[in-house]
Amino acid sequence: MAAAEMAAQQLDAKPPLEAEGLHFLQHTVGSVLSAYGWYILFGCVVLYLIFQKLSGSLRVMRQRYSDTTGAAIDPEVVVKRQEALAASRLRMQEELNAQAEKYREKQKQLEEAKRRQKIEIWESMQEGKSYKGNSRLRPKQETDPGPSTSSVIPKPKPARKPLRGGSYNPLSGEGGGTCSWRPGRRGPSSGG
């Protein structure tokens, strides 16, 4: 029995180097966790969130890749997409052509109106009438002035009084008011 007890003691008792290494490891891990425990925890949470986000986007990319390779393999789907794209381009081109035609018609109408106005101006100049630039704003009036039916005589406007006397100069400090500006004195500052 003595041999069995001795063997049991040898198994329970660790060599001194192994016990020192274990004690050093416990001390080091404990001090690191006590000093940087919260940082390590937050870092692990951030890494977990990044991993979740990347795995989700990686899953989506795989799905897109499988969809595009599956669609590219089927020639009927490719042909249908190309036909639909060509039809939509054709519709857009027809709309653009219609808009361009409307614009051309509008420009022709504007040019025709300008031409008519120039002709009217030329005819009025030939007849000796004066041209007023705002003739297109007012409707055309007859050139023969008839007797005026208005009995209102316009009152003459009163002459404006000048706001200040003629000798007022705001930079000189003369001629009015309680406010006056004078330039500061020249020379070095009077600091100490």
C-alpha atoms as one frame of an Amber mdcrd trajectory, in Angstrom:
protein
   0.000   0.000   0.000   2.788   2.304   0.599   3.707   2.118  -3.044   0.141
   2.978  -4.058   0.058   5.968  -1.719   3.320   7.156  -3.035   2.141   6.903
  -6.625  -1.027   8.820  -5.721   1.014  11.584  -4.064   3.205  11.849  -7.130
   0.156  12.244  -9.357  -1.431  14.900  -7.101   1.726  16.846  -6.591   2.734
  18.760  -9.714   6.310  19.509 -10.525   7.451  22.946  -9.333   7.939  24.305
 -12.882   4.429  23.373 -13.897   2.954  24.959 -10.752   4.906  28.185 -11.349
   3.744  28.380 -14.995   0.134  27.862 -13.953   0.412  30.525 -11.246   2.061
  32.974 -13.713  -0.670  32.307 -16.305  -3.442  32.915 -13.748  -1.807  36.128
 -12.594  -1.252  37.428 -16.167  -4.759  36.581 -17.386  -6.308  38.074 -14.259
  -4.402  41.345 -14.562  -5.192  41.671 -18.312  -8.883  41.015 -17.716  -9.020
  43.445 -14.802  -7.281  46.183 -16.830  -8.827  45.648 -20.279 -11.930  43.536
 -19.620 -14.499  46.064 -20.870 -12.469  46.814 -23.992 -12.203  43.117 -24.763
 -15.945  42.658 -24.233 -16.863  45.582 -26.515 -14.348  44.396 -29.114 -15.926
  40.941 -29.131 -19.408  42.440 -29.548 -18.213  44.627 -32.446 -16.511  41.670
 -34.114 -19.692  39.625 -33.731 -21.807  42.390 -35.331 -19.342  42.794 -38.187
 -19.328  39.049 -38.754 -23.157  38.984 -38.844 -23.289  41.879 -41.320 -20.636
  40.382 -43.581 -22.224  36.948 -43.537 -25.602  38.492 -44.514 -24.100  40.474
 -47.380 -22.068  37.446 -48.452 -25.259  35.390 -48.548 -26.962  38.062 -50.698
 -23.991  38.198 -53.064 -24.035  34.418 -53.465 -27.749  34.527 -54.213 -27.298
  37.276 -56.814 -24.458  35.396 -58.412 -26.520  32.239 -58.632 -29.449  34.236
 -60.080 -27.295  35.857 -62.750 -25.610  32.626 -63.737 -28.971  30.857 -63.888
 -30.498  33.628 -66.021 -27.516  33.773 -68.330 -27.805  30.071 -69.007 -31.452
  30.314 -70.137 -31.371  31.832 -73.661 -35.125  32.511 -73.807 -34.958  34.785
 -70.785 -32.009  36.661 -72.261 -33.834  37.166 -75.561 -36.980  38.399 -73.789
 -34.978  40.891 -71.729 -33.234  42.215 -74.811 -36.537  42.587 -76.668 -38.100
  44.412 -73.723 -35.066  46.712 -73.524 -35.248  47.455 -77.257 -38.995  48.174
 -77.013 -38.514  50.566 -74.110 -35.730  52.360 -75.996 -37.980  52.684 -79.021
 -40.801  54.159 -76.905 -38.424  56.644 -75.316 -37.092  57.668 -78.745 -40.627
  58.211 -80.055 -41.453  60.406 -77.045 -38.279  62.405 -77.614 -39.119  62.870
 -81.290 -42.634  64.081 -80.410 -41.237  66.590 -77.932 -38.729  67.823 -80.515
 -41.513  68.290 -83.084 -43.595  70.294 -80.605 -40.577  72.468 -79.849 -39.953
  73.107 -83.556 -43.613  74.096 -84.069 -43.451  76.473 -81.123 -40.263  78.058
 -82.472 -41.877  78.514 -85.898 -44.875  80.240 -84.284 -42.599  82.561 -82.305
 -40.602  83.430 -85.423 -43.827  84.105 -87.347 -45.082  86.411 -84.580 -41.765
  88.311 -84.566 -41.899  88.623 -88.351 -45.472  90.008 -88.204 -44.467  92.494
 -85.529 -41.514  93.700 -87.609 -43.818  94.140 -90.589 -46.233  96.186 -88.470
 -43.386  98.346 -87.217 -42.121  98.886 -90.747 -45.587  99.832 -92.016 -46.147
 102.273 -89.163 -42.754 103.846 -89.828 -43.645 104.199 -93.525 -46.890 105.944
 -92.597 -44.960 108.361 -90.396 -46.231 107.118 -87.065 -43.965 106.643 -84.108
 -43.148 103.193 -82.838 -43.604 102.341 -79.203 -41.722  99.325 -77.907 -44.658
  98.011 -75.932 -47.021  97.720 -78.898 -47.347  93.980 -78.479 -48.462  94.438
 -74.861 -51.323  96.807 -75.746 -54.079  95.991 -78.207 -53.924  97.857 -81.495
 -55.649 101.252 -81.236 -56.920 103.389 -84.024 -54.506 106.084 -85.122 -57.117
 108.861 -85.430 -57.423 110.428 -82.002 -61.037 111.262 -81.283 -62.310 113.912
 -78.908 -61.387 113.043 -75.372 -64.316 112.267 -73.173 -62.460 112.515 -69.895
 -62.957 115.695 -67.930 -60.234 114.926 -65.399 -57.267 117.235 -65.660 -54.058
 115.738 -64.318 -52.604 117.634 -61.372 -49.007 118.736 -61.606 -46.673 116.901
 -59.266 -45.303 118.959 -56.392 -41.566 119.627 -56.435 -39.564 117.498 -54.043
 -37.771 119.134 -51.186 -34.187 118.052 -50.651 -33.711 115.900 -47.579 -30.706
 117.877 -46.333 -29.101 121.119 -47.230 -26.856 121.310 -50.266 -23.696 121.594
 -48.175 -24.123 118.305 -46.356 -21.086 116.024 -46.391 -21.254 113.035 -44.059
 -17.483 112.518 -43.947 -16.633 116.005 -42.831 -18.714 115.883 -39.665 -20.382
 119.180 -40.469 -23.838 120.020 -41.478 -26.165 118.044 -39.419 -27.280 115.759
 -36.731 -25.842 114.788 -33.443 -23.731 112.034 -34.902 -20.379 112.894 -36.304
 -17.412 110.791 -37.204 -13.866 111.858 -36.652 -10.834 109.876 -37.619  -8.672
 108.459 -34.850  -5.311 110.015 -34.091  -2.272 108.720 -35.841   0.778 107.331
 -34.187   1.714 104.437 -32.016  -0.754 102.991 -29.611  -0.658 104.269 -26.075
  -0.280 100.864 -24.490   2.257 100.049 -21.853
